[in-house]
Amino acid sequence: LMNPKYIEVTGFFTPRGGISIYPYCNYGRPGTEYAEMAKDRMRTHR
């Protein structure tokens, strides 16, 4: 269905009176420069 070279998804969930959750996921196609970029982005994500 999808064949991305690089994809990044971030979510911000802030319930009223609860704990905030910030999920983050990324993917770089193995064997391409995007795989290394995904590792770097994951390492430096805040």
GINOR-V993652 format. One record per residue. N is the residue number from 1. PHI is phi in whole degrees, 0 to 359 (* if undefined). NEAR is the number of other ideal C-beta (glycine too) atoms within 8 Angstrom. Layout:
N:PHI:NEAR  N:PHI:NEAR
//
This chain:
1:*:1  2:241:4  3:222:2  4:284:7  5:279:6  6:208:11  7:216:7  8:220:10  9:230:8  10:230:7  11:231:8  12:232:6  13:244:8  14:234:5  15:289:7  16:289:4  17:78:3  18:245:5  19:269:4  20:285:8  21:235:6  22:234:8  23:289:8  24:214:10  25:214:6  26:216:12  27:211:9  28:235:14  29:301:10  30:302:5  31:84:4  32:236:8  33:296:6  34:289:10  35:296:11  36:292:8  37:298:10  38:297:13  39:297:9  40:296:8  41:295:10  42:294:9  43:294:6  44:258:6  45:291:7  46:236:2
//
